[in-house]
Amino acid sequence: MRFSLSHILAPRQSPAEFFAMARALGVTDVEIRNDTPNVVGTLAPADVKAAAKAAGVNLLSINALYPFNVWNDERRAQTEKLADYAAASGAKALVMCPLNDGTPVSQADVVTALKAIKPILESRGITGLVEPLGFPVSSLRRKADAIAAIKEAGGEGLFKLVHDTFHHHLASETEFFPEWTGLVHISGVADADVSVDKMLDAHRVLVDKRDRLGNVFQIRALQAAGYTGPFSFEPFATEVQELADPQAALADSIGWIREQVAA
């Protein structure tokens, strides 16, 4: 398995520290963010590129353009800024998340947004990674709807999906789209008391034997169907972000996942 790390799991680390931790774990793919921690808003892209090169890691993506499916002048400026940063830093893709506040967004609006984003990414050589969010309030919950919009927008080849194991479970999805998947986000939920419809980012921890999301099943299914890309750790829980030794915890999770997937 090819693992990756999202900076969300260790936001107190500088990019250089985060990249060094990845390499110490034998991981060479990483994701940076524009929220927690806001690398995009705090460091020049050339500095991030230099730190990644020095550590020997690949920048898979910047996470995230939000809400990508509400297209207006503000979103255009935001998209151009993030795409410029990605190109200058060496990041290969831009993760794109839909509106997630209960406001409905039509499929036609998703297509309109993708059509507008397409030339911005193309001109900079950046891939768009559309990540449906499985929350009940999300305006784009399922991967099949995202694929239909990408096709209607003529975005095949430029846009791929993020398969997030947390959101796949929340949306009660059963279908896998390995040929459309450019990245997989993995996290677990260990809280035995929270119902699926009440699960939030704050519940997302590292994957271990307590996992309720079926990460091992999902990983096996994706691999069996032909997915060969990275599996990127994306836990949002404060208990993970504040770990005194995130490297040790990640090593345990990586080892457990490898063992279970191979079993």
Salt bridges, closest charged atoms under 4 A:
ASP29 OD2 - ARG2 NE 2.66
GLU31 OE2 - HIS185 NE2 2.96
ASP35 OD1 - ARG33 NE 2.71
ASP84 OD1 - ARG124 NE 2.52
GLU131 OE2 - HIS185 ND1 3.31
ASP164 OD2 - HIS185 ND1 3.68
ASP164 OD2 - ARG204 NH2 2.84
GLU173 OE1 - LYS143 NZ 2.67
ASP201 OD1 - ARG204 NH1 3.03
ASP208 OD2 - ARG210 NH2 2.87
GLU234 OE2 - ARG33 NH1 3.23
GLU234 OE1 - HIS185 ND1 3.08
GLU234 OE1 - ARG204 NH2 3.20
